[in-house]
Amino acid sequence: MIGKVQAQYYSQILDIIRQTPGTSRVQLAAGMGLDRSSITNLINALLKRNLLMHSDGSRLGEKSGRRQIPLKINGDFGVVAGIQVQQDCIVSVITNLEGAIQFIKKVNCDISGDNLLQVLRDATDTCMAEVKDRGQRFLGLGVGLTGIVDHHSGTVVRSRPLYIHEPLEILPEFSRGYDVPVYIDNDTNCCSWGVLAFSDDRSIRNFLYVLFEMEDDPALAQVYKRMSTGWAFALNGTVFYGDTGSAGEFKSFLCRSHNEDQFSIEYKTRLTAKSNPAIRTAVLEELARNIAFTTNILDLSHVFLGGNLDTMRSEFSGIIQREVDINWLYNNRSELDLHYARTEDYPVAVGAAGLAVERLFEIPFMRVSAIVEEVFSFRQ
């Protein structure tokens, strides 16, 4: 067991190395104001427990005299699970700490507030059994679902697709019986957490994430209302929730009717977008105008696009850049960096796993991360 000060140092080291992989002992000592021998002892403890490794793959005892050798988090120290909940399916993934998918399962089923808890338990049990069979360390679980979610209490405040019209607190009952931490958030917020946790470019700390779904089957679209978009913002390296936790709930500024539709183009008309190029262009233009307005106002250079926008990237990219130029007041607006996620990569499920990773390494108010508490049996 370790004390508070030592636990804080472990957490700080892990946080620095996660944000800047390749950091050396000398850089850590300078940045944290510690002498080299203290840093060496702390690093050796993390290497011994396999939380850290040298960037060339060597571990404790190997090349011990080379103090400048870069350090990184050991992505295979353990695994996390991510679960994506939609009204017609549930997707479960298991990833390592770097986001590499090791297991994935999709189950088609109708999901609502009535059966949500049981569906989540079934998916979680499947993941836990898979992790046990692999002999891996299961560290945490994230859940992403559509709707307004109070991530602090684990309450689904409202979700039209899941027919949840009154607050439904699910986290306390759902997490009961599991010996790993469980986190729940809105699906698009989870996508943003996935970028923050797993992106190769750690310098991207401010961005807009747009999750857009356009159902291929008009009959299914009528049943599941699958022509919608959710937004999320990452600012200064964390997801922005707003004053009431509903930041990112989208309604086009072009939609003037006082109803719950998101676009000015009528829903039934939008359902023809797949077969009608003119309607598809109109929908994409309206979405692009909202993106242009938002990114210009907030001075964002990166937009991540999930759902099935990847299938329309050749058309959509040009529309966005044009709308950004039109909306910008001056003549020096640089192009947006557009990052498309493929639907088959399941960005919500992987993002939910990223949420779990971020929370595990997060340094809360007391400045000790959950991963340090777990591994070092930290005592208060």
C-alpha positions in Angstrom: 0.0 0.0 0.0 1.2 3.5 -0.7 0.4 6.9 0.8 -1.3 9.9 -0.7 1.8 11.8 -2.0 3.3 8.8 -3.7 -0.1 7.9 -5.3 -0.3 11.5 -6.6 3.1 11.2 -8.2 2.2 7.9 -9.9 -1.0 9.4 -11.2 0.8 12.5 -12.5 3.4 10.4 -14.3 0.8 8.2 -16.0 -1.2 11.3 -17.0 1.9 13.0 -18.5 3.0 9.9 -20.4 -0.5 9.2 -21.7 -0.6 12.8 -23.1 2.9 12.8 -24.4 4.1 9.3 -25.2 7.8 9.0 -25.5 8.5 11.2 -22.4 11.8 10.3 -20.7 12.8 10.1 -17.0 14.8 13.3 -17.4 11.9 15.2 -18.8 9.6 13.9 -16.1 12.0 14.9 -13.4 12.3 18.4 -14.8 8.5 18.8 -15.4 7.5 17.5 -11.9 10.3 19.1 -10.0 11.7 15.9 -8.6 15.3 14.6 -8.5 16.3 11.8 -10.9 16.6 9.1 -8.3 13.0 9.8 -7.1 11.7 9.6 -10.6 13.7 6.4 -11.3 12.1 4.7 -8.2 8.6 5.8 -9.2 9.1 4.7 -12.9 10.6 1.3 -11.8 7.5 0.6 -9.7 5.3 1.3 -12.7 7.5 -0.8 -14.9 7.4 -3.6 -12.4 3.6 -3.6 -12.4 3.6 -3.5 -16.2 1.7 -0.2 -16.4 4.6 1.4 -18.2 7.0 0.1 -20.8 9.9 1.5 -22.8 8.9 2.7 -26.2 11.2 0.0 -27.8 9.4 -2.7 -25.9 12.0 -3.3 -23.2 10.9 -3.6 -19.6 12.3 -3.3 -16.1 15.9 -4.5 -15.8 16.6 -4.2 -19.5 18.9 -1.3 -20.6 18.6 0.1 -17.1 21.4 2.5 -17.5 19.8 4.3 -20.4 17.8 6.9 -18.6 16.8 8.8 -21.7 14.9 5.9 -23.2 11.3 7.0 -23.9 8.4 5.7 -21.9 4.8 4.8 -22.8 1.7 3.2 -21.3 1.6 -0.5 -21.7 -1.5 -0.9 -23.8 -1.8 -4.6 -23.0 -1.8 -4.1 -19.2 -5.5 -4.8 -19.3 -8.7 -4.5 -21.3 -11.9 -2.5 -21.2 -15.3 -3.1 -22.7 -17.5 -0.6 -24.6 -21.2 -1.1 -25.3 -23.2 0.8 -27.9 -27.0 0.8 -27.4 -29.3 1.7 -30.3 -33.0 1.1 -30.6 -32.5 -1.9 -32.9 -29.2 -3.4 -31.8 -26.5 -3.6 -29.2 -22.8 -3.7 -30.0 -20.1 -4.9 -27.6 -16.4 -4.5 -28.0 -13.3 -5.3 -26.0 -10.2 -3.2 -26.5 -6.8 -2.8 -25.0 -5.8 0.5 -23.4 -4.7 1.8 -26.8 -8.1 1.1 -28.5 -7.1 -2.0 -30.4 -10.3 -4.1 -30.8 -9.9 -7.7 -29.5 -13.5 -8.8 -29.5 -16.7 -7.5 -31.1 -20.3 -8.8 -31.1 -23.4 -7.3 -32.5 -26.9 -8.4 -31.5 -30.0 -7.2 -33.3 -32.9 -6.7 -31.0 -35.5 -4.1 -30.1 -34.4 -2.1 -27.1 -36.4 0.3 -24.9 -36.4 1.5 -21.4 -38.3 -1.6 -20.4 -35.6 -4.1 -21.3 -32.5 -1.8 -21.3 -31.0 -3.1 -18.0 -31.3 -6.7 -19.0 -29.8 -6.1 -22.4 -26.9 -4.3 -20.8 -26.3 -7.1 -18.3 -26.4 -9.7 -21.1 -23.8 -7.8 -23.1 -21.6 -7.2 -20.1 -21.7 -10.8 -19.0 -20.6 -11.8 -22.5 -17.7 -9.4 -22.4 -16.6 -10.6 -18.9 -16.8 -14.2 -19.9 -14.6 -13.5 -23.0 -12.1 -11.6 -20.9 -11.9 -14.4 -18.4 -11.4 -17.0 -21.1 -8.5 -14.9 -22.5 -6.9 -14.7 -19.1 -6.8 -10.9 -19.3 -7.3 -8.2 -16.6 -10.7 -6.5 -17.0 -10.4 -2.9 -15.9 -13.7 -1.1 -16.7 -16.8 -0.7 -18.9 -18.3 2.2 -20.8 -21.8 2.4 -22.2 -22.9 4.8 -24.9 -26.6 5.3 -25.8 -28.7 7.8 -27.6 -30.5 10.5 -25.7 -29.7 13.0 -23.0 -27.6 11.3 -20.3 -26.6 12.5 -16.9 -23.2 10.9 -16.8 -22.6 11.7 -13.1 -25.6 9.7 -11.8 -25.9 7.3 -14.7 -29.4 8.5 -15.5 -31.0 8.5 -19.0 -32.9 11.8 -18.7 -34.7 11.3 -22.0 -34.3 9.2 -25.1 -36.9 9.3 -27.9 -35.4 6.3 -29.8 -35.4 4.2 -26.6 -38.9 5.4 -25.6 -37.6 6.8 -22.4 -39.7 10.0 -21.6 -39.0 10.3 -17.9 -35.6 10.1 -16.1 -34.5 6.5 -15.8 -31.6 5.9 -13.4 -29.8 2.8 -14.5 -26.2 3.0 -13.3 -26.6 1.9 -9.7 -28.7 -1.2 -10.4 -26.7 -2.0 -13.6 -23.3 -1.8 -12.0 -24.3 -3.8 -8.9 -22.7 -7.2 -9.0 -19.7 -6.1 -11.2 -16.3 -5.6 -9.6 -15.2 -3.1 -12.3 -16.1 0.6 -12.6 -18.9 1.3 -15.0 -19.5 4.6 -16.9 -22.5 5.7 -19.0 -22.7 8.6 -21.4 -24.5 9.9 -24.5 -23.4 8.1 -27.7 -21.8 11.1 -29.4 -20.0 12.1 -26.3 -18.6 8.6 -26.2 -17.3 9.1 -29.7 -15.4 12.2 -28.5 -14.0 10.3 -25.6 -12.8 7.7 -28.0 -10.9 10.3 -30.0 -9.3 11.7 -26.8 -8.3 8.3 -25.5 -7.1 6.6 -28.7 -6.2 9.2 -31.3 -2.7 8.8 -32.7 -2.4 12.7 -32.7 -2.5 13.7 -29.0 -2.3 17.3 -30.0 -5.9 17.4 -31.1 -7.7 18.6 -27.9 -10.4 20.8 -29.4 -12.9 19.5 -31.9 -16.5 19.0 -32.9 -17.8 15.5 -33.3 -20.9 14.9 -35.5 -22.7 11.6 -35.5 -25.1 11.4 -38.4 -27.3 8.4 -39.3 -29.2 7.9 -42.5 -31.1 4.6 -42.6 -30.8 2.7 -45.9 -34.1 1.0 -45.5 -37.1 3.5 -45.6 -39.3 1.0 -43.8 -36.8 0.7 -40.9 -36.3 4.4 -40.9 -40.0 4.9 -40.3 -39.9 2.5 -37.4 -36.7 3.6 -35.8 -36.5 7.3 -36.9 -33.0 6.8 -38.1 -32.4 10.1 -39.8 -30.8 12.1 -37.0 -27.6 13.7 -35.8 -26.0 14.1 -32.5 -23.1 16.5 -31.7 -20.4 16.7 -29.1 -17.7 19.1 -28.2 -14.2 18.5 -26.9 -12.6 21.6 -25.4 -9.1 21.6 -23.8 -8.9 17.9 -23.9 -12.2 17.0 -22.2 -15.8 16.6 -23.3 -17.9 19.8 -22.8 -21.3 19.1 -21.2 -22.7 22.6 -20.7 -24.6 23.9 -17.7 -27.3 21.2 -17.7 -25.4 18.4 -19.3 -27.2 18.6 -22.7 -24.5 20.3 -24.8 -24.6 18.8 -28.3 -28.4 18.2 -28.5 -28.8 19.4 -32.1 -31.5 21.3 -33.9 -30.7 23.1 -37.1 -30.8 26.9 -36.9 -32.7 26.7 -40.2 -35.5 24.7 -38.6 -38.1 27.3 -37.7 -41.0 25.0 -36.7 -41.6 24.5 -32.9 -41.3 20.7 -32.9 -38.8 18.0 -32.1 -37.5 17.5 -35.7 -33.9 18.4 -36.2 -33.9 19.7 -39.8 -36.0 22.2 -41.8 -36.5 19.5 -44.4 -39.5 17.3 -43.5 -38.6 13.9 -42.1 -40.6 11.9 -44.8 -38.9 13.9 -47.5 -35.4 13.3 -46.0 -36.1 9.5 -46.2 -35.8 9.8 -49.9 -32.2 11.2 -49.6 -30.6 7.9 -50.5 -32.4 7.6 -53.8 -32.9 11.3 -54.6 -29.6 13.2 -55.1 -31.3 16.6 -54.8 -32.8 15.8 -51.4 -29.5 14.3 -50.2 -27.6 17.4 -51.3 -30.1 19.6 -49.5 -29.8 17.6 -46.3 -26.0 17.6 -46.4 -26.0 21.4 -47.1 -28.1 22.1 -44.1 -25.9 20.0 -41.9 -22.8 21.6 -43.4 -24.1 25.1 -42.7 -24.6 24.3 -39.1 -21.1 22.8 -38.9 -19.6 25.9 -40.6 -21.4 28.3 -38.3 -20.3 26.4 -35.2 -16.7 25.8 -36.1 -16.2 29.4 -37.2 -17.7 30.8 -34.0 -15.6 28.5 -31.8 -12.5 28.6 -34.0 -12.3 24.9 -34.3 -9.9 23.3 -36.9 -11.0 19.7 -36.5 -14.3 18.0 -37.2 -14.8 14.2 -36.6 -17.7 12.7 -38.6 -19.3 9.4 -37.6 -22.3 7.4 -38.5 -22.6 6.8 -42.3 -21.2 10.1 -43.5 -18.1 8.2 -44.6 -20.1 6.8 -47.5 -20.7 10.3 -48.7 -17.4 11.9 -47.9 -16.5 12.8 -51.5 -19.7 14.9 -51.7 -19.9 16.1 -48.2 -16.3 17.3 -47.8 -16.6 19.8 -50.6 -20.0 21.1 -49.3 -18.5 21.7 -45.8 -15.5 23.6 -47.0 -17.7 25.7 -49.3 -20.1 26.6 -46.4 -17.1 27.4 -44.1 -15.8 29.9 -46.6 -19.2 31.5 -47.1 -19.8 31.8 -43.4 -16.3 33.2 -42.6 -16.1 37.0 -42.3 -12.6 37.4 -43.6 -10.5 35.8 -46.3 -7.9 33.9 -44.3 -10.0 30.9 -43.0 -7.9 27.7 -43.3 -9.6 24.5 -44.3 -11.1 22.3 -41.7 -9.5 19.0 -41.0 -12.2 16.4 -41.5 -11.8 13.0 -39.9 -14.3 10.3 -41.1 -15.0 7.2 -39.0 -16.3 4.2 -40.8 -19.6 2.8 -39.6 -18.1 -0.7 -39.5 -15.5 0.5 -37.0 -18.3 1.1 -34.5 -17.1 4.5 -33.1 -19.7 4.6 -30.4 -18.8 1.2 -28.9 -15.1 1.9 -29.2 -15.7 5.4 -27.9 -17.4 3.9 -24.8 -14.3 1.9 -24.2 -12.3 5.1 -24.5 -14.6 6.7 -21.9 -13.6 3.9 -19.5 -9.9 4.4 -20.3 -10.1 8.1 -19.8 -11.9 7.7 -16.5 -9.4 5.1 -15.2 -6.5 7.4 -15.8 -8.3 10.6 -14.9 -6.8 12.5 -11.9 -9.8 13.7 -9.9 -10.0 16.4 -7.3 -7.9 14.4 -4.8 -5.4 13.9 -7.6 -5.2 10.1 -7.6 -6.4 8.1 -10.6 -8.6 5.0 -10.4 -5.9 2.9 -12.0 -3.4 3.8 -9.3 -5.9 3.0 -6.6 -6.5 -0.4 -8.2 -2.9 -1.4 -8.9 -1.2 0.0 -5.8 -4.0 -0.6 -3.2 -3.8 3.1 -2.4 -4.9 4.0 1.2 -6.5 7.3 1.9 
